[in-house]
Amino acid sequence: MSILVEDSFCTGDAHAIYLLNLLLAFLQPRFDPSLQEDLLADEIEGGGEEMGSLPSARDDEFRPFVRRLPEWQFWLSSTRATLVALFCTFSEAFDVPVYWPILVMYFFVLFILTMRRQIQHMIKYKYIPFDLGRKARYGGHK
């Protein structure tokens, strides 16, 4: 009895890793705050003045969350990837003998490490990519 199980690598692990990559791009802001801080620090060290005068503090400015990957592109790319994965599933050319528990563990470790890093980045720079409802009520209480 062989420990290798016939499983299509293209449809399993590669598809899941690609979808994880799309999810991370969907959760990240287009303009990374850590890169902006580095550019600002380099400019100040180079003898330049601080950028702009209004608003005086960064927290005074309204900055909407602009995603690196827009929602439409996220859904379009994930649909295309799923269709390609289905095609690869039904094709004999893409069947590669793999030991599937290793691939599953690899995906979970990759998912945990990347999401932990992304969540730490979100907490550090105080951005939330999802609208979790209205935070404050304007007007009188009823």
C-alpha positions as CSV (number, residue, x, y, z in Angstrom):
1,M,0.0,0.0,0.0
2,S,1.5,3.3,-1.0
3,I,1.4,6.4,1.2
4,L,1.0,8.6,-1.9
5,V,-2.5,9.5,-2.7
6,E,-3.5,10.6,-6.2
7,D,-4.6,14.2,-5.8
8,S,-4.5,17.1,-8.1
9,F,-2.0,19.6,-6.7
10,C,-3.3,22.4,-9.0
11,T,-6.8,22.2,-7.6
12,G,-6.0,21.7,-4.0
13,D,-3.1,23.5,-2.5
14,A,-2.2,25.9,-5.3
15,H,-5.8,27.1,-5.5
16,A,-6.0,27.7,-1.8
17,I,-2.7,29.5,-1.7
18,Y,-3.8,31.7,-4.6
19,L,-7.1,32.5,-2.9
20,L,-5.1,33.3,0.3
21,N,-2.9,35.7,-1.7
22,L,-6.1,37.4,-3.1
23,L,-7.5,37.7,0.4
24,L,-4.4,39.4,1.7
25,A,-4.3,41.8,-1.2
26,F,-8.0,42.6,-0.5
27,L,-7.3,43.3,3.2
28,Q,-4.3,45.5,2.6
29,P,-4.5,49.2,2.0
30,R,-3.3,50.6,-1.4
31,F,-1.0,53.1,0.4
32,D,0.9,51.2,3.1
33,P,1.2,53.4,6.2
34,S,4.6,51.8,7.1
35,L,6.0,52.7,3.7
36,Q,4.7,56.3,4.0
37,E,6.3,56.7,7.4
38,D,9.6,55.5,6.0
39,L,9.5,57.9,3.1
40,L,8.6,60.8,5.4
41,A,11.5,59.9,7.7
42,D,13.9,59.7,4.8
43,E,12.8,63.1,3.5
44,I,13.3,64.7,6.9
45,E,16.7,63.1,7.3
46,G,17.7,64.4,3.9
47,G,17.1,68.0,5.0
48,G,13.7,68.4,3.5
49,E,10.8,69.9,5.4
50,E,7.8,68.0,6.6
51,M,5.2,67.4,4.0
52,G,2.3,69.8,3.9
53,S,0.9,72.1,6.6
54,L,-2.7,71.2,6.8
55,P,-3.9,69.3,8.7
56,S,-1.3,69.7,11.4
57,A,-1.6,66.1,12.8
58,R,-2.1,63.0,10.8
59,D,-5.0,61.9,13.0
60,D,-7.0,65.0,12.1
61,E,-7.3,63.9,8.5
62,F,-10.1,61.7,7.2
63,R,-8.4,58.9,5.2
64,P,-10.9,56.4,3.7
65,F,-9.7,52.8,3.4
66,V,-8.7,52.2,-0.2
67,R,-8.0,48.5,-0.9
68,R,-5.0,47.3,-2.8
69,L,-7.3,44.9,-4.6
70,P,-10.8,46.2,-5.3
71,E,-13.7,44.0,-4.4
72,W,-14.7,43.5,-8.0
73,Q,-11.2,42.4,-9.0
74,F,-11.1,40.1,-6.0
75,W,-14.3,38.3,-6.9
76,L,-13.4,38.2,-10.6
77,S,-10.0,36.7,-10.0
78,S,-11.3,34.2,-7.4
79,T,-14.0,33.0,-9.9
80,R,-11.5,32.6,-12.7
81,A,-9.1,30.7,-10.4
82,T,-11.9,28.4,-9.3
83,L,-12.9,27.7,-12.9
84,V,-9.3,26.9,-13.8
85,A,-9.0,24.6,-10.8
86,L,-12.2,22.8,-11.9
87,F,-10.7,22.4,-15.4
88,C,-7.5,21.0,-13.9
89,T,-9.5,18.6,-11.7
90,F,-11.0,17.0,-14.7
91,S,-7.8,16.8,-16.7
92,E,-5.5,13.8,-16.2
93,A,-2.4,15.8,-17.2
94,F,-2.5,17.7,-13.9
95,D,-2.8,14.7,-11.5
96,V,0.4,14.7,-9.5
97,P,1.0,12.0,-6.8
98,V,1.2,13.9,-3.5
99,Y,0.8,13.1,0.2
100,W,-2.1,15.3,1.0
101,P,-1.8,15.8,4.8
102,I,1.5,17.6,4.2
103,L,-0.2,20.0,1.8
104,V,-3.0,20.7,4.2
105,M,-0.6,21.4,7.1
106,Y,1.5,23.6,4.8
107,F,-1.6,25.7,3.9
108,F,-2.7,26.0,7.5
109,V,0.7,27.1,8.7
110,L,1.0,29.6,5.8
111,F,-2.5,30.9,6.6
112,I,-1.8,31.4,10.3
113,L,1.6,33.1,9.8
114,T,0.4,35.5,7.1
115,M,-2.9,36.4,8.8
116,R,-1.1,37.0,12.2
117,R,1.3,39.3,10.5
118,Q,-1.5,41.1,8.6
119,I,-3.6,41.5,11.8
120,Q,-0.6,42.9,13.7
121,H,-0.1,45.4,10.9
122,M,-3.8,46.4,11.0
123,I,-3.6,47.0,14.8
124,K,-0.3,48.9,14.6
125,Y,-1.5,51.3,11.9
126,K,-5.2,51.4,13.1
127,Y,-7.0,50.5,10.0
128,I,-10.0,48.2,9.7
129,P,-10.8,47.0,6.2
130,F,-14.4,46.1,7.0
131,D,-17.3,48.3,7.9
132,L,-18.5,46.9,11.2
133,G,-21.5,49.2,11.5
134,R,-22.2,52.7,12.6
135,K,-19.9,53.8,15.4
136,A,-21.5,57.0,16.6
137,R,-25.0,58.4,16.5
138,Y,-25.4,62.0,15.4
139,G,-28.3,64.0,16.9
140,G,-30.3,63.5,20.1
141,H,-31.0,60.2,21.7
142,K,-34.6,58.9,21.4
